[in-house]
Amino acid sequence: MRRDPKLALLGAFACLYGLLATAAVALLSPAAQAGDNATLGGFATLNHGGAATVATSLAHVCDPAGYGLLGGLLVTVALVRRRYRTALVVPVVLVGAELTTQVLKPLLATPRVSDWMEGHIAAASWPSGHSTAALALALCAVLVAPQRLRPAVAAVGALFAAAVAYAILVLAWHFPSDVLGGFLVAATWTLLAVAALLAWERHSPSGAPRPAGRPLRWPVDLVGGAVALGVLAVLATRPEQVAQFASAHTTTVAALTAIAALALACAGGVVRALRD
């Protein structure tokens, strides 16, 4: 049975709806803007020492040069695997997602800066281009990966996108709502691409399906275990600082969780759409 593109289309429309809802709340609600500012303030307190160095390095991975280089690498992988249709679709997703973000920024420009951030973040900052780029790369990596490896690639890619998002927030380049918007732009484009690929395959099959085997789960468990150990190490070595931060910046802790959850949900949705 050929896979049905309807699930991918439904996912794309859900992401588009989420994008519109996020824009409305972030740009029109004074209460949401106050929460955005307070949450960003918590992230900005981490901008010192080693955290600042790591954040700067991570954020610049998704600058235009890095974005183009990593995107070209993904296309090369698709070509080596003889996934020519995927090789055509990946650049469309990467360019389309970033163009959408860059068009939306000036179109929806809204001043949202508090006193402590005066002049630091431009009015045309929603959605975040770096967040769009990070998740678009992660989701396109899922597209080009072998089916058995897709869950593992999705997990690693989601963590990469979340890490880039955290970095730009620590550096106070964007508000948290900008990150959510960027993620939803990338997910919308990728799921539309999945729907197009599946419809193309149904209309013009590329050949007999290759045996995929069972998806590899141990890399996902390994990544999850490594993240858990990292969190436990921080809690064990700096329990008082972590407790003080969580108590003083509850919205920031909530944003940390929400960003990671959205990245994982988007990556998992792409895996599911490609499988069903």
BAGUVEX-882159 format. One record per residue (C-alpha): residue in one letter; x, y, z. Coordinates in nm, 2 decimals, m for minus. Example, Ala and Ser with C-alpha at 12.3 -4.5 7.8 and 13.67 -1.06 7.14 Angstrom:
2
 code      u      v      w
    A   1.23  m0.45   0.78
    S   1.37  m0.11   0.71
//
This chain:
276
 code      u      v      w
    M   0.00   0.00   0.00
    R   0.13   0.34  m0.10
    R   0.16   0.59   0.19
    D  m0.11   0.85   0.21
    P   0.00   1.22   0.21
    K  m0.31   1.33   0.40
    L  m0.14   1.30   0.74
    A   0.14   1.52   0.63
    L  m0.10   1.78   0.50
    L  m0.30   1.77   0.82
    G   0.02   1.82   1.01
    A   0.12   2.11   0.79
    F  m0.22   2.28   0.84
    A  m0.19   2.23   1.21
    C   0.15   2.40   1.21
    L   0.02   2.68   1.00
    Y  m0.27   2.73   1.25
    G  m0.02   2.73   1.53
    L   0.20   2.98   1.35
    L  m0.10   3.22   1.31
    A  m0.21   3.17   1.67
    T   0.15   3.23   1.80
    A   0.18   3.55   1.59
    A  m0.16   3.69   1.71
    V  m0.07   3.62   2.08
    A   0.29   3.74   2.06
    L   0.23   4.05   1.86
    L  m0.11   4.17   1.99
    S  m0.13   4.07   2.35
    P   0.04   4.30   2.60
    A   0.03   4.03   2.87
    A   0.21   3.79   2.63
    Q   0.46   4.05   2.55
    A   0.53   4.11   2.92
    G   0.58   3.73   2.96
    D   0.81   3.72   2.66
    N   1.02   4.00   2.81
    A   1.03   3.83   3.16
    T   1.12   3.50   3.01
    L   1.40   3.64   2.79
    G   1.53   3.82   3.10
    G   1.59   3.48   3.26
    F   1.78   3.35   2.96
    A   1.99   3.67   2.95
    T   2.11   3.61   3.30
    L   2.30   3.31   3.16
    N   2.50   3.52   2.92
    H   2.84   3.51   3.09
    G   3.15   3.29   3.11
    G   3.15   2.96   2.93
    A   2.77   2.96   2.86
    A   2.82   3.28   2.66
    T   3.10   3.13   2.46
    V   2.90   2.81   2.38
    A   2.59   3.01   2.30
    T   2.78   3.23   2.05
    S   2.93   2.93   1.88
    L   2.60   2.75   1.85
    A   2.41   3.05   1.73
    H   2.65   3.11   1.44
    V   2.62   2.76   1.31
    C   2.29   2.87   1.15
    D   2.43   3.19   0.99
    P   2.38   3.20   0.61
    A   2.72   3.04   0.53
    G   2.67   2.75   0.78
    Y   2.31   2.71   0.67
    G   2.41   2.68   0.30
    L   2.70   2.44   0.38
    L   2.49   2.21   0.59
    G   2.20   2.22   0.34
    G   2.44   2.13   0.06
    L   2.56   1.84   0.27
    L   2.20   1.71   0.31
    V   2.14   1.73  m0.06
    T   2.47   1.54  m0.12
    V   2.36   1.26   0.12
    A   2.03   1.24  m0.07
    L   2.20   1.21  m0.40
    V   2.45   0.95  m0.27
    R   2.15   0.75  m0.15
    R   1.99   0.79  m0.49
    R   1.69   0.97  m0.34
    Y   1.67   1.22  m0.63
    R   1.32   1.35  m0.54
    T   1.43   1.42  m0.19
    A   1.74   1.59  m0.32
    L   1.51   1.82  m0.52
    V   1.28   1.89  m0.23
    V   1.53   1.97   0.04
    P   1.65   2.30  m0.11
    V   1.29   2.40  m0.16
    V   1.22   2.35   0.21
    L   1.54   2.52   0.32
    V   1.50   2.82   0.09
    G   1.12   2.84   0.12
    A   1.12   2.84   0.50
    E   1.39   3.11   0.53
    L   1.22   3.33   0.26
    T   0.89   3.30   0.45
    T   1.06   3.41   0.77
    Q   1.24   3.70   0.61
    V   0.91   3.82   0.45
    L   0.71   3.79   0.77
    K   0.96   3.99   0.98
    P   0.91   4.33   0.82
    L   0.54   4.25   0.74
    L   0.46   4.19   1.11
    A   0.72   4.42   1.26
    T   0.60   4.52   1.61
    P   0.80   4.69   1.89
    R   0.80   4.46   2.19
    V   1.10   4.58   2.38
    S   1.10   4.66   2.75
    D   1.32   4.92   2.92
    W   1.61   4.69   3.00
    M   1.62   4.57   2.63
    E   1.57   4.91   2.47
    G   1.71   4.92   2.12
    H   1.86   4.56   2.14
    I   1.59   4.36   1.95
    A   1.45   4.51   1.63
    A   1.08   4.54   1.58
    A   1.11   4.31   1.28
    S   1.22   4.01   1.48
    W   0.92   3.76   1.46
    P   0.98   3.48   1.36
    S   1.34   3.40   1.43
    G   1.55   3.32   1.12
    H   1.81   3.12   1.31
    S   1.54   2.91   1.47
    T   1.38   2.85   1.13
    A   1.71   2.75   0.99
    A   1.80   2.51   1.28
    L   1.48   2.32   1.27
    A   1.46   2.32   0.89
    L   1.80   2.16   0.88
    A   1.70   1.90   1.14
    L   1.38   1.81   0.96
    C   1.55   1.78   0.63
    A   1.80   1.55   0.79
    V   1.51   1.33   0.87
    L   1.40   1.34   0.51
    V   1.73   1.22   0.38
    A   1.80   0.96   0.65
    P   1.74   0.59   0.60
    Q   1.41   0.48   0.74
    R   1.57   0.28   1.02
    L   1.77   0.58   1.14
    R   1.49   0.84   1.12
    P   1.39   0.82   1.49
    A   1.75   0.87   1.60
    V   1.81   1.15   1.35
    A   1.49   1.32   1.46
    A   1.59   1.31   1.82
    V   1.94   1.44   1.76
    G   1.81   1.70   1.51
    A   1.54   1.83   1.76
    L   1.81   1.86   2.03
    F   2.03   2.06   1.79
    A   1.74   2.29   1.70
    A   1.65   2.34   2.07
    A   2.02   2.41   2.15
    V   2.04   2.68   1.88
    A   1.72   2.83   2.01
    Y   1.85   2.84   2.36
    A   2.17   3.00   2.24
    I   2.00   3.29   2.06
    L   1.78   3.35   2.37
    V   2.08   3.35   2.60
    L   2.24   3.61   2.36
    A   1.91   3.80   2.36
    W   1.88   3.81   1.99
    H   1.52   3.71   1.99
    F   1.22   3.67   2.22
    P   1.09   3.31   2.30
    S   0.78   3.36   2.08
    D   1.02   3.43   1.79
    V   1.17   3.09   1.84
    L   0.83   2.92   1.84
    G   0.73   3.10   1.52
    G   1.05   3.00   1.35
    F   1.00   2.63   1.44
    L   0.65   2.64   1.31
    V   0.75   2.79   0.98
    A   1.01   2.52   0.93
    A   0.77   2.24   1.03
    T   0.50   2.37   0.79
    W   0.73   2.37   0.49
    T   0.88   2.03   0.57
    L   0.54   1.86   0.62
    L   0.42   2.02   0.29
    A   0.73   1.87   0.13
    V   0.65   1.53   0.28
    A   0.30   1.55   0.14
    A   0.44   1.64  m0.20
    L   0.69   1.35  m0.20
    L   0.42   1.10  m0.10
    A   0.18   1.22  m0.36
    W   0.45   1.21  m0.62
    E   0.54   0.86  m0.52
    R   0.17   0.75  m0.54
    H   0.13   0.91  m0.88
    S   0.46   0.80  m1.02
    P   0.63   0.52  m0.82
    S   1.01   0.53  m0.83
    G   1.04   0.15  m0.80
    A   0.98  m0.14  m0.57
    P   1.00  m0.03  m0.21
    R   1.32  m0.13  m0.03
    P   1.30  m0.34   0.28
    A   1.35  m0.10   0.57
    G   1.37  m0.33   0.88
    R   1.28  m0.22   1.23
    P   1.37   0.13   1.33
    L   1.68   0.15   1.55
    R   1.58   0.26   1.90
    W   1.91   0.24   2.09
    P   2.05   0.56   1.94
    V   1.74   0.74   2.07
    D   1.78   0.59   2.41
    L   2.15   0.68   2.40
    V   2.08   1.04   2.32
    G   1.80   1.06   2.59
    G   2.03   0.90   2.84
    A   2.31   1.15   2.76
    V   2.08   1.44   2.80
    A   1.95   1.31   3.13
    L   2.30   1.25   3.26
    G   2.39   1.61   3.16
    V   2.09   1.75   3.35
    L   2.17   1.54   3.65
    A   2.53   1.65   3.65
    V   2.43   2.01   3.65
    L   2.18   1.95   3.93
    A   2.44   1.76   4.13
    T   2.73   2.01   4.09
    R   2.52   2.33   4.12
    P   2.20   2.25   4.31
    E   2.17   2.59   4.48
    Q   2.22   2.79   4.17
    V   1.97   2.57   3.98
    A   1.71   2.60   4.25
    Q   1.76   2.98   4.27
    F   1.73   3.02   3.89
    A   1.42   2.80   3.87
    S   1.26   2.99   4.16
    A   1.34   3.33   4.02
    H   1.27   3.25   3.65
    T   0.98   3.01   3.64
    T   0.86   3.13   3.29
    T   1.21   3.07   3.16
    V   1.21   2.71   3.28
    A   0.87   2.66   3.12
    A   1.01   2.81   2.79
    L   1.31   2.57   2.80
    T   1.07   2.28   2.82
    A   0.82   2.41   2.56
    I   1.10   2.48   2.30
    A   1.24   2.13   2.34
    A   0.89   1.97   2.33
    L   0.79   2.16   2.01
    A   1.12   2.06   1.84
    L   1.07   1.70   1.93
    A   0.70   1.70   1.83
    C   0.78   1.85   1.49
    A   1.06   1.60   1.42
    G   0.85   1.31   1.55
    G   0.56   1.43   1.33
    V   0.78   1.42   1.02
    V   0.89   1.06   1.11
    R   0.53   0.96   1.15
    A   0.42   1.11   0.83
    L   0.70   0.94   0.63
    R   0.62   0.61   0.79
    D   0.24   0.59   0.76
//
